[in-house]
Amino acid sequence: EGGIREYVTYHNRTKNPLHNDVIYMQGSKDDSICEIALQYTDSYSEVIVSFANNIHTPEGGMHETGFKTALTRVINDYARKYNQLKENDKNLSGEDVREGLTCVISVKLTEAQFEGQTKTKLGNAFMRTLVDSMTYEKLSDYFEENPAVAKGIVEKALMASRAREAAKKARESV
């Protein structure tokens, strides 16, 4: 009933969300439409479910790539702008910013090109730029309007980054 927002809530029913609202974004270009719903939880796993023309794409594809790129860029830019990441700190990795993320991506397009016989991966390159630009613009705006949510998400990503670095140092010392 509630579309992809409801689907994110369903996925997070047994988890503790970091923010109450499911962040929802929608954008279009020409005859292509993109919808994204996401919410962060205190878990360590990442759940990204993607669809192209209502067909589940378990291997992702261009729409998922565009989303991941933009998400990483938005969070790094926000963290630098508000001094959560210092000048000489390394950028957060994609893995760090997706820790605890539950996200549903749905794109609708004419002449979808799927890779492989089983249609498990979307191959339309222009979807990457559509999803990337829409996510960057809308999520940046959302973070500016909801600084408490943005701060919590950035702190979660920073903690993931520190944990990853500590684990790397521990492995190297062994």
MODELLER restraints for C-alpha pairs under 7 A, 6 or more apart:
rsr = mdl.restraints
at = mdl.atoms
rsr.add(forms.Gaussian(group=physical.xy_distance, feature=features.Distance(at['CA:4:A'], at['CA:37:A']), mean=6.12, stdev=0.5))
rsr.add(forms.Gaussian(group=physical.xy_distance, feature=features.Distance(at['CA:4:A'], at['CA:104:A']), mean=6.29, stdev=0.5))
rsr.add(forms.Gaussian(group=physical.xy_distance, feature=features.Distance(at['CA:5:A'], at['CA:22:A']), mean=6.27, stdev=0.5))
rsr.add(forms.Gaussian(group=physical.xy_distance, feature=features.Distance(at['CA:5:A'], at['CA:24:A']), mean=6.94, stdev=0.5))
rsr.add(forms.Gaussian(group=physical.xy_distance, feature=features.Distance(at['CA:5:A'], at['CA:37:A']), mean=5.45, stdev=0.5))
rsr.add(forms.Gaussian(group=physical.xy_distance, feature=features.Distance(at['CA:8:A'], at['CA:37:A']), mean=6.78, stdev=0.5))
rsr.add(forms.Gaussian(group=physical.xy_distance, feature=features.Distance(at['CA:8:A'], at['CA:38:A']), mean=6.55, stdev=0.5))
rsr.add(forms.Gaussian(group=physical.xy_distance, feature=features.Distance(at['CA:8:A'], at['CA:102:A']), mean=6.40, stdev=0.5))
rsr.add(forms.Gaussian(group=physical.xy_distance, feature=features.Distance(at['CA:8:A'], at['CA:103:A']), mean=6.41, stdev=0.5))
rsr.add(forms.Gaussian(group=physical.xy_distance, feature=features.Distance(at['CA:8:A'], at['CA:104:A']), mean=6.57, stdev=0.5))
rsr.add(forms.Gaussian(group=physical.xy_distance, feature=features.Distance(at['CA:15:A'], at['CA:41:A']), mean=6.39, stdev=0.5))
rsr.add(forms.Gaussian(group=physical.xy_distance, feature=features.Distance(at['CA:16:A'], at['CA:41:A']), mean=5.38, stdev=0.5))
rsr.add(forms.Gaussian(group=physical.xy_distance, feature=features.Distance(at['CA:16:A'], at['CA:42:A']), mean=5.83, stdev=0.5))
rsr.add(forms.Gaussian(group=physical.xy_distance, feature=features.Distance(at['CA:17:A'], at['CA:39:A']), mean=6.96, stdev=0.5))
rsr.add(forms.Gaussian(group=physical.xy_distance, feature=features.Distance(at['CA:17:A'], at['CA:40:A']), mean=5.75, stdev=0.5))
rsr.add(forms.Gaussian(group=physical.xy_distance, feature=features.Distance(at['CA:17:A'], at['CA:41:A']), mean=3.98, stdev=0.5))
rsr.add(forms.Gaussian(group=physical.xy_distance, feature=features.Distance(at['CA:17:A'], at['CA:42:A']), mean=6.33, stdev=0.5))
rsr.add(forms.Gaussian(group=physical.xy_distance, feature=features.Distance(at['CA:18:A'], at['CA:40:A']), mean=5.54, stdev=0.5))
rsr.add(forms.Gaussian(group=physical.xy_distance, feature=features.Distance(at['CA:18:A'], at['CA:41:A']), mean=5.01, stdev=0.5))
rsr.add(forms.Gaussian(group=physical.xy_distance, feature=features.Distance(at['CA:18:A'], at['CA:42:A']), mean=6.27, stdev=0.5))
rsr.add(forms.Gaussian(group=physical.xy_distance, feature=features.Distance(at['CA:19:A'], at['CA:40:A']), mean=6.91, stdev=0.5))
rsr.add(forms.Gaussian(group=physical.xy_distance, feature=features.Distance(at['CA:19:A'], at['CA:149:A']), mean=6.19, stdev=0.5))
rsr.add(forms.Gaussian(group=physical.xy_distance, feature=features.Distance(at['CA:22:A'], at['CA:37:A']), mean=6.36, stdev=0.5))
rsr.add(forms.Gaussian(group=physical.xy_distance, feature=features.Distance(at['CA:22:A'], at['CA:38:A']), mean=5.65, stdev=0.5))
rsr.add(forms.Gaussian(group=physical.xy_distance, feature=features.Distance(at['CA:22:A'], at['CA:39:A']), mean=5.14, stdev=0.5))
rsr.add(forms.Gaussian(group=physical.xy_distance, feature=features.Distance(at['CA:23:A'], at['CA:37:A']), mean=5.50, stdev=0.5))
rsr.add(forms.Gaussian(group=physical.xy_distance, feature=features.Distance(at['CA:23:A'], at['CA:38:A']), mean=5.19, stdev=0.5))
rsr.add(forms.Gaussian(group=physical.xy_distance, feature=features.Distance(at['CA:23:A'], at['CA:39:A']), mean=6.18, stdev=0.5))
rsr.add(forms.Gaussian(group=physical.xy_distance, feature=features.Distance(at['CA:24:A'], at['CA:36:A']), mean=5.74, stdev=0.5))
rsr.add(forms.Gaussian(group=physical.xy_distance, feature=features.Distance(at['CA:24:A'], at['CA:37:A']), mean=4.40, stdev=0.5))
rsr.add(forms.Gaussian(group=physical.xy_distance, feature=features.Distance(at['CA:24:A'], at['CA:38:A']), mean=6.61, stdev=0.5))
rsr.add(forms.Gaussian(group=physical.xy_distance, feature=features.Distance(at['CA:25:A'], at['CA:35:A']), mean=5.77, stdev=0.5))
rsr.add(forms.Gaussian(group=physical.xy_distance, feature=features.Distance(at['CA:25:A'], at['CA:36:A']), mean=5.19, stdev=0.5))
rsr.add(forms.Gaussian(group=physical.xy_distance, feature=features.Distance(at['CA:25:A'], at['CA:37:A']), mean=6.42, stdev=0.5))
rsr.add(forms.Gaussian(group=physical.xy_distance, feature=features.Distance(at['CA:25:A'], at['CA:138:A']), mean=6.38, stdev=0.5))
rsr.add(forms.Gaussian(group=physical.xy_distance, feature=features.Distance(at['CA:26:A'], at['CA:34:A']), mean=5.65, stdev=0.5))
rsr.add(forms.Gaussian(group=physical.xy_distance, feature=features.Distance(at['CA:26:A'], at['CA:35:A']), mean=4.45, stdev=0.5))
rsr.add(forms.Gaussian(group=physical.xy_distance, feature=features.Distance(at['CA:26:A'], at['CA:36:A']), mean=6.40, stdev=0.5))
rsr.add(forms.Gaussian(group=physical.xy_distance, feature=features.Distance(at['CA:27:A'], at['CA:33:A']), mean=5.96, stdev=0.5))
rsr.add(forms.Gaussian(group=physical.xy_distance, feature=features.Distance(at['CA:27:A'], at['CA:34:A']), mean=5.33, stdev=0.5))
rsr.add(forms.Gaussian(group=physical.xy_distance, feature=features.Distance(at['CA:27:A'], at['CA:35:A']), mean=6.65, stdev=0.5))
rsr.add(forms.Gaussian(group=physical.xy_distance, feature=features.Distance(at['CA:27:A'], at['CA:134:A']), mean=5.94, stdev=0.5))
rsr.add(forms.Gaussian(group=physical.xy_distance, feature=features.Distance(at['CA:28:A'], at['CA:34:A']), mean=5.98, stdev=0.5))
rsr.add(forms.Gaussian(group=physical.xy_distance, feature=features.Distance(at['CA:31:A'], at['CA:109:A']), mean=6.49, stdev=0.5))
rsr.add(forms.Gaussian(group=physical.xy_distance, feature=features.Distance(at['CA:32:A'], at['CA:108:A']), mean=5.62, stdev=0.5))
rsr.add(forms.Gaussian(group=physical.xy_distance, feature=features.Distance(at['CA:32:A'], at['CA:109:A']), mean=4.53, stdev=0.5))
rsr.add(forms.Gaussian(group=physical.xy_distance, feature=features.Distance(at['CA:33:A'], at['CA:107:A']), mean=5.57, stdev=0.5))
rsr.add(forms.Gaussian(group=physical.xy_distance, feature=features.Distance(at['CA:33:A'], at['CA:108:A']), mean=5.11, stdev=0.5))
rsr.add(forms.Gaussian(group=physical.xy_distance, feature=features.Distance(at['CA:33:A'], at['CA:109:A']), mean=6.58, stdev=0.5))
rsr.add(forms.Gaussian(group=physical.xy_distance, feature=features.Distance(at['CA:34:A'], at['CA:106:A']), mean=5.87, stdev=0.5))
rsr.add(forms.Gaussian(group=physical.xy_distance, feature=features.Distance(at['CA:34:A'], at['CA:107:A']), mean=4.39, stdev=0.5))
rsr.add(forms.Gaussian(group=physical.xy_distance, feature=features.Distance(at['CA:34:A'], at['CA:108:A']), mean=6.49, stdev=0.5))
rsr.add(forms.Gaussian(group=physical.xy_distance, feature=features.Distance(at['CA:34:A'], at['CA:131:A']), mean=6.59, stdev=0.5))
rsr.add(forms.Gaussian(group=physical.xy_distance, feature=features.Distance(at['CA:35:A'], at['CA:105:A']), mean=5.97, stdev=0.5))
rsr.add(forms.Gaussian(group=physical.xy_distance, feature=features.Distance(at['CA:35:A'], at['CA:106:A']), mean=5.17, stdev=0.5))
rsr.add(forms.Gaussian(group=physical.xy_distance, feature=features.Distance(at['CA:35:A'], at['CA:107:A']), mean=6.26, stdev=0.5))
rsr.add(forms.Gaussian(group=physical.xy_distance, feature=features.Distance(at['CA:36:A'], at['CA:104:A']), mean=5.74, stdev=0.5))
rsr.add(forms.Gaussian(group=physical.xy_distance, feature=features.Distance(at['CA:36:A'], at['CA:105:A']), mean=4.62, stdev=0.5))
rsr.add(forms.Gaussian(group=physical.xy_distance, feature=features.Distance(at['CA:36:A'], at['CA:106:A']), mean=6.34, stdev=0.5))
rsr.add(forms.Gaussian(group=physical.xy_distance, feature=features.Distance(at['CA:37:A'], at['CA:103:A']), mean=5.70, stdev=0.5))
rsr.add(forms.Gaussian(group=physical.xy_distance, feature=features.Distance(at['CA:37:A'], at['CA:104:A']), mean=5.37, stdev=0.5))
rsr.add(forms.Gaussian(group=physical.xy_distance, feature=features.Distance(at['CA:37:A'], at['CA:105:A']), mean=6.75, stdev=0.5))
rsr.add(forms.Gaussian(group=physical.xy_distance, feature=features.Distance(at['CA:38:A'], at['CA:102:A']), mean=5.59, stdev=0.5))
rsr.add(forms.Gaussian(group=physical.xy_distance, feature=features.Distance(at['CA:38:A'], at['CA:103:A']), mean=4.23, stdev=0.5))
rsr.add(forms.Gaussian(group=physical.xy_distance, feature=features.Distance(at['CA:38:A'], at['CA:104:A']), mean=6.44, stdev=0.5))
rsr.add(forms.Gaussian(group=physical.xy_distance, feature=features.Distance(at['CA:39:A'], at['CA:101:A']), mean=6.00, stdev=0.5))
rsr.add(forms.Gaussian(group=physical.xy_distance, feature=features.Distance(at['CA:39:A'], at['CA:102:A']), mean=5.42, stdev=0.5))
rsr.add(forms.Gaussian(group=physical.xy_distance, feature=features.Distance(at['CA:39:A'], at['CA:103:A']), mean=6.56, stdev=0.5))
rsr.add(forms.Gaussian(group=physical.xy_distance, feature=features.Distance(at['CA:40:A'], at['CA:100:A']), mean=5.36, stdev=0.5))
rsr.add(forms.Gaussian(group=physical.xy_distance, feature=features.Distance(at['CA:40:A'], at['CA:101:A']), mean=4.50, stdev=0.5))
rsr.add(forms.Gaussian(group=physical.xy_distance, feature=features.Distance(at['CA:40:A'], at['CA:102:A']), mean=6.09, stdev=0.5))
rsr.add(forms.Gaussian(group=physical.xy_distance, feature=features.Distance(at['CA:41:A'], at['CA:100:A']), mean=4.93, stdev=0.5))
rsr.add(forms.Gaussian(group=physical.xy_distance, feature=features.Distance(at['CA:41:A'], at['CA:101:A']), mean=6.33, stdev=0.5))
rsr.add(forms.Gaussian(group=physical.xy_distance, feature=features.Distance(at['CA:42:A'], at['CA:100:A']), mean=5.80, stdev=0.5))
rsr.add(forms.Gaussian(group=physical.xy_distance, feature=features.Distance(at['CA:43:A'], at['CA:100:A']), mean=4.79, stdev=0.5))
rsr.add(forms.Gaussian(group=physical.xy_distance, feature=features.Distance(at['CA:44:A'], at['CA:99:A']), mean=5.26, stdev=0.5))
rsr.add(forms.Gaussian(group=physical.xy_distance, feature=features.Distance(at['CA:44:A'], at['CA:100:A']), mean=4.85, stdev=0.5))
rsr.add(forms.Gaussian(group=physical.xy_distance, feature=features.Distance(at['CA:45:A'], at['CA:99:A']), mean=5.72, stdev=0.5))
rsr.add(forms.Gaussian(group=physical.xy_distance, feature=features.Distance(at['CA:45:A'], at['CA:100:A']), mean=5.21, stdev=0.5))
rsr.add(forms.Gaussian(group=physical.xy_distance, feature=features.Distance(at['CA:46:A'], at['CA:98:A']), mean=6.02, stdev=0.5))
rsr.add(forms.Gaussian(group=physical.xy_distance, feature=features.Distance(at['CA:46:A'], at['CA:99:A']), mean=5.47, stdev=0.5))
rsr.add(forms.Gaussian(group=physical.xy_distance, feature=features.Distance(at['CA:46:A'], at['CA:100:A']), mean=5.31, stdev=0.5))
rsr.add(forms.Gaussian(group=physical.xy_distance, feature=features.Distance(at['CA:46:A'], at['CA:101:A']), mean=5.01, stdev=0.5))
rsr.add(forms.Gaussian(group=physical.xy_distance, feature=features.Distance(at['CA:46:A'], at['CA:102:A']), mean=6.09, stdev=0.5))
rsr.add(forms.Gaussian(group=physical.xy_distance, feature=features.Distance(at['CA:47:A'], at['CA:101:A']), mean=6.15, stdev=0.5))
rsr.add(forms.Gaussian(group=physical.xy_distance, feature=features.Distance(at['CA:47:A'], at['CA:102:A']), mean=4.66, stdev=0.5))
rsr.add(forms.Gaussian(group=physical.xy_distance, feature=features.Distance(at['CA:47:A'], at['CA:103:A']), mean=6.17, stdev=0.5))
rsr.add(forms.Gaussian(group=physical.xy_distance, feature=features.Distance(at['CA:48:A'], at['CA:102:A']), mean=5.92, stdev=0.5))
rsr.add(forms.Gaussian(group=physical.xy_distance, feature=features.Distance(at['CA:48:A'], at['CA:103:A']), mean=4.78, stdev=0.5))
rsr.add(forms.Gaussian(group=physical.xy_distance, feature=features.Distance(at['CA:48:A'], at['CA:104:A']), mean=5.86, stdev=0.5))
rsr.add(forms.Gaussian(group=physical.xy_distance, feature=features.Distance(at['CA:49:A'], at['CA:103:A']), mean=6.29, stdev=0.5))
rsr.add(forms.Gaussian(group=physical.xy_distance, feature=features.Distance(at['CA:49:A'], at['CA:104:A']), mean=4.83, stdev=0.5))
rsr.add(forms.Gaussian(group=physical.xy_distance, feature=features.Distance(at['CA:49:A'], at['CA:105:A']), mean=6.31, stdev=0.5))
rsr.add(forms.Gaussian(group=physical.xy_distance, feature=features.Distance(at['CA:50:A'], at['CA:56:A']), mean=6.05, stdev=0.5))
rsr.add(forms.Gaussian(group=physical.xy_distance, feature=features.Distance(at['CA:50:A'], at['CA:57:A']), mean=5.56, stdev=0.5))
rsr.add(forms.Gaussian(group=physical.xy_distance, feature=features.Distance(at['CA:50:A'], at['CA:58:A']), mean=6.84, stdev=0.5))
rsr.add(forms.Gaussian(group=physical.xy_distance, feature=features.Distance(at['CA:50:A'], at['CA:60:A']), mean=6.26, stdev=0.5))
rsr.add(forms.Gaussian(group=physical.xy_distance, feature=features.Distance(at['CA:50:A'], at['CA:64:A']), mean=6.98, stdev=0.5))
rsr.add(forms.Gaussian(group=physical.xy_distance, feature=features.Distance(at['CA:50:A'], at['CA:104:A']), mean=5.67, stdev=0.5))
rsr.add(forms.Gaussian(group=physical.xy_distance, feature=features.Distance(at['CA:50:A'], at['CA:105:A']), mean=4.58, stdev=0.5))
rsr.add(forms.Gaussian(group=physical.xy_distance, feature=features.Distance(at['CA:50:A'], at['CA:106:A']), mean=5.81, stdev=0.5))
rsr.add(forms.Gaussian(group=physical.xy_distance, feature=features.Distance(at['CA:51:A'], at['CA:57:A']), mean=5.35, stdev=0.5))
rsr.add(forms.Gaussian(group=physical.xy_distance, feature=features.Distance(at['CA:51:A'], at['CA:105:A']), mean=6.14, stdev=0.5))
rsr.add(forms.Gaussian(group=physical.xy_distance, feature=features.Distance(at['CA:51:A'], at['CA:106:A']), mean=4.68, stdev=0.5))
rsr.add(forms.Gaussian(group=physical.xy_distance, feature=features.Distance(at['CA:51:A'], at['CA:107:A']), mean=6.25, stdev=0.5))
rsr.add(forms.Gaussian(group=physical.xy_distance, feature=features.Distance(at['CA:52:A'], at['CA:106:A']), mean=5.90, stdev=0.5))
rsr.add(forms.Gaussian(group=physical.xy_distance, feature=features.Distance(at['CA:52:A'], at['CA:107:A']), mean=4.88, stdev=0.5))
rsr.add(forms.Gaussian(group=physical.xy_distance, feature=features.Distance(at['CA:52:A'], at['CA:108:A']), mean=5.74, stdev=0.5))
rsr.add(forms.Gaussian(group=physical.xy_distance, feature=features.Distance(at['CA:53:A'], at['CA:107:A']), mean=6.15, stdev=0.5))
rsr.add(forms.Gaussian(group=physical.xy_distance, feature=features.Distance(at['CA:53:A'], at['CA:108:A']), mean=4.63, stdev=0.5))
rsr.add(forms.Gaussian(group=physical.xy_distance, feature=features.Distance(at['CA:53:A'], at['CA:109:A']), mean=6.59, stdev=0.5))
rsr.add(forms.Gaussian(group=physical.xy_distance, feature=features.Distance(at['CA:57:A'], at['CA:119:A']), mean=6.90, stdev=0.5))
rsr.add(forms.Gaussian(group=physical.xy_distance, feature=features.Distance(at['CA:57:A'], at['CA:120:A']), mean=4.43, stdev=0.5))
rsr.add(forms.Gaussian(group=physical.xy_distance, feature=features.Distance(at['CA:57:A'], at['CA:121:A']), mean=5.24, stdev=0.5))
rsr.add(forms.Gaussian(group=physical.xy_distance, feature=features.Distance(at['CA:57:A'], at['CA:122:A']), mean=6.92, stdev=0.5))
rsr.add(forms.Gaussian(group=physical.xy_distance, feature=features.Distance(at['CA:58:A'], at['CA:120:A']), mean=5.52, stdev=0.5))
rsr.add(forms.Gaussian(group=physical.xy_distance, feature=features.Distance(at['CA:58:A'], at['CA:121:A']), mean=6.92, stdev=0.5))
rsr.add(forms.Gaussian(group=physical.xy_distance, feature=features.Distance(at['CA:59:A'], at['CA:120:A']), mean=5.39, stdev=0.5))
rsr.add(forms.Gaussian(group=physical.xy_distance, feature=features.Distance(at['CA:59:A'], at['CA:121:A']), mean=5.09, stdev=0.5))
rsr.add(forms.Gaussian(group=physical.xy_distance, feature=features.Distance(at['CA:60:A'], at['CA:121:A']), mean=5.14, stdev=0.5))
rsr.add(forms.Gaussian(group=physical.xy_distance, feature=features.Distance(at['CA:60:A'], at['CA:122:A']), mean=6.57, stdev=0.5))
rsr.add(forms.Gaussian(group=physical.xy_distance, feature=features.Distance(at['CA:61:A'], at['CA:121:A']), mean=4.77, stdev=0.5))
rsr.add(forms.Gaussian(group=physical.xy_distance, feature=features.Distance(at['CA:61:A'], at['CA:122:A']), mean=4.44, stdev=0.5))
rsr.add(forms.Gaussian(group=physical.xy_distance, feature=features.Distance(at['CA:61:A'], at['CA:123:A']), mean=5.96, stdev=0.5))
rsr.add(forms.Gaussian(group=physical.xy_distance, feature=features.Distance(at['CA:62:A'], at['CA:122:A']), mean=5.91, stdev=0.5))
rsr.add(forms.Gaussian(group=physical.xy_distance, feature=features.Distance(at['CA:62:A'], at['CA:123:A']), mean=5.87, stdev=0.5))
rsr.add(forms.Gaussian(group=physical.xy_distance, feature=features.Distance(at['CA:62:A'], at['CA:124:A']), mean=6.34, stdev=0.5))
rsr.add(forms.Gaussian(group=physical.xy_distance, feature=features.Distance(at['CA:62:A'], at['CA:125:A']), mean=5.90, stdev=0.5))
rsr.add(forms.Gaussian(group=physical.xy_distance, feature=features.Distance(at['CA:62:A'], at['CA:127:A']), mean=5.97, stdev=0.5))
rsr.add(forms.Gaussian(group=physical.xy_distance, feature=features.Distance(at['CA:62:A'], at['CA:128:A']), mean=4.75, stdev=0.5))
rsr.add(forms.Gaussian(group=physical.xy_distance, feature=features.Distance(at['CA:63:A'], at['CA:127:A']), mean=5.38, stdev=0.5))
rsr.add(forms.Gaussian(group=physical.xy_distance, feature=features.Distance(at['CA:63:A'], at['CA:128:A']), mean=4.91, stdev=0.5))
rsr.add(forms.Gaussian(group=physical.xy_distance, feature=features.Distance(at['CA:63:A'], at['CA:131:A']), mean=5.94, stdev=0.5))
rsr.add(forms.Gaussian(group=physical.xy_distance, feature=features.Distance(at['CA:65:A'], at['CA:128:A']), mean=6.31, stdev=0.5))
rsr.add(forms.Gaussian(group=physical.xy_distance, feature=features.Distance(at['CA:66:A'], at['CA:128:A']), mean=4.24, stdev=0.5))
rsr.add(forms.Gaussian(group=physical.xy_distance, feature=features.Distance(at['CA:66:A'], at['CA:129:A']), mean=6.19, stdev=0.5))
rsr.add(forms.Gaussian(group=physical.xy_distance, feature=features.Distance(at['CA:66:A'], at['CA:131:A']), mean=5.34, stdev=0.5))
rsr.add(forms.Gaussian(group=physical.xy_distance, feature=features.Distance(at['CA:66:A'], at['CA:132:A']), mean=4.34, stdev=0.5))
rsr.add(forms.Gaussian(group=physical.xy_distance, feature=features.Distance(at['CA:67:A'], at['CA:131:A']), mean=5.78, stdev=0.5))
rsr.add(forms.Gaussian(group=physical.xy_distance, feature=features.Distance(at['CA:67:A'], at['CA:132:A']), mean=5.33, stdev=0.5))
rsr.add(forms.Gaussian(group=physical.xy_distance, feature=features.Distance(at['CA:67:A'], at['CA:135:A']), mean=6.41, stdev=0.5))
rsr.add(forms.Gaussian(group=physical.xy_distance, feature=features.Distance(at['CA:68:A'], at['CA:94:A']), mean=6.92, stdev=0.5))
rsr.add(forms.Gaussian(group=physical.xy_distance, feature=features.Distance(at['CA:69:A'], at['CA:132:A']), mean=6.72, stdev=0.5))
rsr.add(forms.Gaussian(group=physical.xy_distance, feature=features.Distance(at['CA:70:A'], at['CA:132:A']), mean=5.06, stdev=0.5))
rsr.add(forms.Gaussian(group=physical.xy_distance, feature=features.Distance(at['CA:70:A'], at['CA:135:A']), mean=6.04, stdev=0.5))
rsr.add(forms.Gaussian(group=physical.xy_distance, feature=features.Distance(at['CA:70:A'], at['CA:136:A']), mean=5.18, stdev=0.5))
rsr.add(forms.Gaussian(group=physical.xy_distance, feature=features.Distance(at['CA:71:A'], at['CA:136:A']), mean=6.81, stdev=0.5))
rsr.add(forms.Gaussian(group=physical.xy_distance, feature=features.Distance(at['CA:72:A'], at['CA:93:A']), mean=6.98, stdev=0.5))
rsr.add(forms.Gaussian(group=physical.xy_distance, feature=features.Distance(at['CA:72:A'], at['CA:94:A']), mean=5.41, stdev=0.5))
rsr.add(forms.Gaussian(group=physical.xy_distance, feature=features.Distance(at['CA:72:A'], at['CA:97:A']), mean=6.15, stdev=0.5))
rsr.add(forms.Gaussian(group=physical.xy_distance, feature=features.Distance(at['CA:74:A'], at['CA:136:A']), mean=5.95, stdev=0.5))
rsr.add(forms.Gaussian(group=physical.xy_distance, feature=features.Distance(at['CA:74:A'], at['CA:140:A']), mean=6.12, stdev=0.5))
rsr.add(forms.Gaussian(group=physical.xy_distance, feature=features.Distance(at['CA:75:A'], at['CA:154:A']), mean=6.45, stdev=0.5))
rsr.add(forms.Gaussian(group=physical.xy_distance, feature=features.Distance(at['CA:76:A'], at['CA:91:A']), mean=6.19, stdev=0.5))
rsr.add(forms.Gaussian(group=physical.xy_distance, feature=features.Distance(at['CA:76:A'], at['CA:92:A']), mean=6.28, stdev=0.5))
rsr.add(forms.Gaussian(group=physical.xy_distance, feature=features.Distance(at['CA:79:A'], at['CA:85:A']), mean=5.23, stdev=0.5))
rsr.add(forms.Gaussian(group=physical.xy_distance, feature=features.Distance(at['CA:79:A'], at['CA:154:A']), mean=6.45, stdev=0.5))
rsr.add(forms.Gaussian(group=physical.xy_distance, feature=features.Distance(at['CA:80:A'], at['CA:86:A']), mean=6.52, stdev=0.5))
rsr.add(forms.Gaussian(group=physical.xy_distance, feature=features.Distance(at['CA:92:A'], at['CA:161:A']), mean=6.52, stdev=0.5))
rsr.add(forms.Gaussian(group=physical.xy_distance, feature=features.Distance(at['CA:96:A'], at['CA:157:A']), mean=5.00, stdev=0.5))
rsr.add(forms.Gaussian(group=physical.xy_distance, feature=features.Distance(at['CA:96:A'], at['CA:160:A']), mean=5.23, stdev=0.5))
rsr.add(forms.Gaussian(group=physical.xy_distance, feature=features.Distance(at['CA:96:A'], at['CA:161:A']), mean=5.50, stdev=0.5))
rsr.add(forms.Gaussian(group=physical.xy_distance, feature=features.Distance(at['CA:97:A'], at['CA:157:A']), mean=4.78, stdev=0.5))
rsr.add(forms.Gaussian(group=physical.xy_distance, feature=features.Distance(at['CA:99:A'], at['CA:157:A']), mean=6.87, stdev=0.5))
rsr.add(forms.Gaussian(group=physical.xy_distance, feature=features.Distance(at['CA:99:A'], at['CA:160:A']), mean=6.99, stdev=0.5))
rsr.add(forms.Gaussian(group=physical.xy_distance, feature=features.Distance(at['CA:112:A'], at['CA:124:A']), mean=6.59, stdev=0.5))
rsr.add(forms.Gaussian(group=physical.xy_distance, feature=features.Distance(at['CA:113:A'], at['CA:122:A']), mean=6.06, stdev=0.5))
rsr.add(forms.Gaussian(group=physical.xy_distance, feature=features.Distance(at['CA:113:A'], at['CA:123:A']), mean=5.31, stdev=0.5))
rsr.add(forms.Gaussian(group=physical.xy_distance, feature=features.Distance(at['CA:113:A'], at['CA:124:A']), mean=5.70, stdev=0.5))
rsr.add(forms.Gaussian(group=physical.xy_distance, feature=features.Distance(at['CA:114:A'], at['CA:120:A']), mean=6.99, stdev=0.5))
rsr.add(forms.Gaussian(group=physical.xy_distance, feature=features.Distance(at['CA:114:A'], at['CA:121:A']), mean=5.57, stdev=0.5))
rsr.add(forms.Gaussian(group=physical.xy_distance, feature=features.Distance(at['CA:114:A'], at['CA:122:A']), mean=4.61, stdev=0.5))
rsr.add(forms.Gaussian(group=physical.xy_distance, feature=features.Distance(at['CA:114:A'], at['CA:123:A']), mean=5.38, stdev=0.5))
rsr.add(forms.Gaussian(group=physical.xy_distance, feature=features.Distance(at['CA:115:A'], at['CA:121:A']), mean=5.37, stdev=0.5))
rsr.add(forms.Gaussian(group=physical.xy_distance, feature=features.Distance(at['CA:115:A'], at['CA:122:A']), mean=6.20, stdev=0.5))
rsr.add(forms.Gaussian(group=physical.xy_distance, feature=features.Distance(at['CA:115:A'], at['CA:123:A']), mean=5.96, stdev=0.5))
rsr.add(forms.Gaussian(group=physical.xy_distance, feature=features.Distance(at['CA:143:A'], at['CA:150:A']), mean=5.12, stdev=0.5))
